[in-house]
Amino acid sequence: MDFRIWANHAHVFPAGAKPGGEIEKLKELMAECGIEKAVCFACFQNQYDRSGLPGDPVGWLAEAIRDDDSLIGFGTVNFERDDIAYQVERIAALGLKGIKIHPAAQEINIMGDKAREVYRVAQEKELFLSFHTGIHWHRISDYNLLLFDEVAWHYPALRFSMEHVGGYHFFREALAVMCNAKRNADHHTVFAGWTSVAMGEDGLPGEWSLTDEELRIIIRQTGNERSIFGLDFPYKDAAQTKAAIERIKRLDIPEEAKEGILGGNLRKALKMN
């Protein structure tokens, strides 16, 4: 089966902020890997500041991809500011489709007041959230995987992905959150982000690795429509991306699941069918 590949989870940076992370480099990877469209995340303010450009990363990204039909923009929120609702409303007004949140890197509690303000406005504006999940060297109590069930419970129309599906250490907790979200039977809200889940070359798992068996369990327990492929550009290169796509194609899961993971589910989640 030929797949129209749409991919989530590309971090992009203005020139000078992170060599190799420019939009042009992402486009080169997409062309090499046969990817039709990709979601690209605005960087965080401290990363943007390294570019020396004026303004902010959300405004920069919106302008940089304005005329590019192959890229779908997600904003980021500066949690050091108090105008959280304004930031989320601006992301929506600029035509971006979602928000990237990295609780550990941004050092926030995912059920803190500012985070909950993001969820409230994002739900109202129908923005999709992509969360980093799994360890990332900040206190685990701020982003314990089971807290995502609280997000899903209190904001039942909010659509979000758990990128890396909790990783090696918290896979079962992430799966529990997804299965518990079946209470929203009339619409899918919680998605597994199949991003950077490759096993090590020695066959042993890294911090975000998932086995083929675990990937098959996700499909078995949550269905064909709740998993989304992610790139983790520029931290994963074209060779790693192609290997990840081939792994999905070879996996012993229904063809409908593969089509969903490699594009169909992202199109539905972003309401871009």
C-alpha positions in Angstrom: 0.0 0.0 0.0 1.2 3.5 -0.8 0.8 6.0 2.0 0.4 9.7 2.0 2.8 10.4 4.8 2.0 13.2 7.2 4.4 13.5 10.1 4.2 15.3 13.5 7.0 16.7 15.6 9.6 18.7 13.8 11.5 21.3 15.8 12.5 24.2 13.5 14.8 27.1 14.2 15.7 30.4 12.6 19.1 30.6 11.1 21.8 31.0 13.8 19.7 29.4 16.5 20.5 25.7 15.9 22.6 24.7 12.9 20.8 22.0 10.9 17.5 22.8 12.3 16.4 25.3 9.7 13.2 25.0 7.7 15.1 24.4 4.5 16.8 21.4 6.2 13.5 20.0 7.2 12.2 20.3 3.7 15.2 18.4 2.4 14.5 15.5 4.9 10.8 15.5 3.9 11.8 15.2 0.2 14.3 12.4 0.9 11.8 10.4 3.0 8.7 10.9 0.9 6.8 13.0 3.4 4.0 15.1 2.0 3.3 17.3 5.0 4.9 17.9 8.4 4.0 19.6 11.6 6.7 22.0 12.7 7.1 23.4 16.2 8.2 27.0 17.0 11.2 26.9 19.2 11.1 28.2 22.8 11.9 31.9 23.5 15.4 31.1 25.0 16.3 29.1 21.9 14.9 31.8 19.6 17.0 34.5 21.3 20.2 32.8 20.0 19.2 33.9 16.5 19.5 37.5 17.3 16.3 38.3 15.5 13.7 40.6 16.9 10.2 39.5 17.9 9.3 36.0 19.1 9.4 32.4 17.8 5.6 32.1 17.2 5.5 35.2 15.0 8.6 34.1 13.2 7.3 30.6 12.4 3.9 31.9 11.3 5.5 34.2 8.8 8.2 31.7 7.7 5.7 29.1 6.7 2.8 31.3 5.6 3.0 30.4 1.9 4.2 26.8 2.3 1.4 24.2 2.0 3.7 21.4 3.1 4.2 22.7 6.6 1.7 22.9 9.5 2.7 25.2 12.3 2.4 24.7 16.0 3.2 27.5 18.4 4.9 27.5 21.9 3.9 29.3 25.1 6.3 31.3 27.2 5.3 30.2 30.7 7.5 32.9 32.2 4.9 35.5 31.1 1.6 36.0 32.7 -0.5 36.6 29.5 -1.1 32.9 28.9 -4.6 33.3 27.4 -3.4 36.0 25.0 -0.5 33.9 23.8 -2.8 30.9 23.0 -5.4 33.1 21.3 -2.6 34.7 19.2 -1.4 31.2 18.1 -4.9 30.5 16.9 -5.3 33.9 15.3 -2.1 33.4 13.3 -3.5 30.2 11.8 -1.3 27.8 13.6 -2.9 24.4 14.4 -1.6 23.6 17.8 1.0 24.0 20.6 4.1 22.1 21.5 4.6 21.7 25.3 7.7 20.2 26.9 6.9 20.1 30.6 10.3 19.1 31.7 12.3 21.5 29.5 9.9 24.3 30.3 9.9 23.3 34.0 6.1 23.4 34.5 3.6 21.3 36.3 1.2 20.0 33.8 -1.7 20.6 36.1 -0.4 24.0 37.3 -2.5 27.2 36.9 -0.7 28.4 33.8 -0.8 25.1 32.1 -4.5 24.8 32.8 -5.1 28.2 31.3 -3.4 26.9 28.1 -5.8 23.9 28.1 -8.8 26.0 28.6 -8.2 28.4 25.7 -6.7 25.6 23.5 -9.9 23.6 23.9 -12.0 26.6 23.1 -9.9 27.4 20.0 -9.7 23.7 18.9 -5.9 23.7 19.0 -4.1 20.3 19.2 -1.4 19.9 21.9 1.7 17.8 21.5 3.4 17.0 24.9 6.8 15.6 25.5 6.4 12.6 27.7 9.0 10.5 29.4 12.0 11.5 31.5 13.9 14.6 30.7 15.9 15.5 33.7 13.4 17.7 35.5 11.5 16.5 38.6 9.2 13.7 37.6 6.4 14.8 39.9 5.7 17.8 37.6 5.0 15.6 34.6 4.1 12.2 36.0 2.3 10.4 33.2 -0.8 9.7 35.1 -1.3 13.5 35.4 -2.3 13.4 31.7 -5.4 11.6 32.7 -6.3 14.7 34.8 -5.8 16.8 31.7 -8.1 14.5 29.7 -10.7 14.4 32.5 -10.9 18.1 33.1 -10.7 19.1 29.4 -12.7 16.4 27.6 -12.8 18.1 24.2 -9.0 18.9 24.2 -7.1 16.8 21.7 -3.4 16.0 22.6 -0.6 13.6 21.9 1.8 12.0 24.3 5.0 12.1 22.3 7.3 9.0 22.8 4.3 7.4 24.6 6.0 7.7 27.9 9.2 6.2 26.7 10.8 3.1 28.1 10.1 4.0 31.7 6.5 5.1 31.6 5.0 3.3 28.6 2.4 1.4 30.7 1.2 4.6 32.4 0.8 6.3 29.0 -1.1 3.4 27.7 -3.4 3.5 30.8 -4.2 7.1 30.1 -5.1 6.3 26.5 -7.3 3.4 27.5 -9.0 5.4 30.2 -9.8 8.1 27.7 -12.1 5.7 25.9 -14.8 7.3 28.1 -14.8 9.9 25.3 -16.2 7.2 23.0 -17.7 9.6 20.5 -14.5 11.4 19.7 -10.7 10.6 20.0 -8.8 13.1 22.2 -5.7 11.3 23.4 -3.1 10.1 20.9 0.1 8.1 21.0 3.0 10.0 19.4 5.3 7.4 17.7 8.3 9.6 17.9 11.9 8.5 18.6 10.7 5.1 19.7 13.5 3.1 17.9 15.4 0.4 19.8 19.1 0.7 20.1 21.4 -0.9 17.6 22.4 -3.5 20.2 18.7 -4.4 20.6 18.5 -2.8 24.0 16.1 0.1 24.7 17.1 3.7 25.1 15.2 6.2 27.3 12.4 6.6 24.7 12.5 3.2 23.0 9.5 1.0 22.5 9.6 -2.6 21.3 7.6 -4.0 18.4 5.4 -5.8 20.9 4.7 -2.6 22.8 3.8 -0.8 19.5 1.4 -3.7 18.6 -0.1 -3.5 22.1 -0.9 0.2 21.5 -2.9 -0.8 18.4 -4.5 -3.8 20.1 -5.7 -1.8 23.1 -6.5 1.6 21.6 -7.4 0.9 18.0 -6.2 2.0 14.6 -7.0 5.7 14.9 -5.1 7.0 17.9 -1.4 6.7 16.9 0.6 9.4 15.0 4.1 9.2 13.5 6.6 11.8 14.5 10.0 12.9 13.2 11.9 14.5 16.1 13.7 16.6 13.5 16.5 17.8 13.7 17.5 15.3 16.4 16.8 12.4 14.1 18.2 12.5 10.5 16.8 11.2 7.2 18.3 7.7 7.6 16.7 7.3 11.0 13.4 8.7 9.7 13.3 6.3 6.8 14.1 3.4 9.1 11.2 4.4 11.4 8.8 4.5 8.4 9.9 1.1 7.2 9.5 -0.3 10.7 5.9 0.8 10.8 5.3 -0.7 7.4 6.8 -4.0 8.5 5.0 -4.2 11.8 2.4 -6.9 12.2 -0.6 -4.6 12.5 -3.6 -4.0 10.2 -2.9 -2.0 7.0 -5.6 0.5 8.2 -3.5 1.1 11.3 -0.4 1.8 9.2 -2.3 4.2 7.0 -3.5 6.0 10.2 -0.1 6.2 11.9 1.6 7.5 8.7 -0.8 10.3 8.0 -4.5 9.5 8.3 -4.8 10.0 12.0 -2.9 13.3 12.0 -5.2 14.6 9.2 -8.2 13.7 11.3 -6.8 15.1 14.6 -6.0 18.4 12.9 -9.3 18.4 11.1 -7.5 18.6 7.7 -9.1 15.6 5.9 
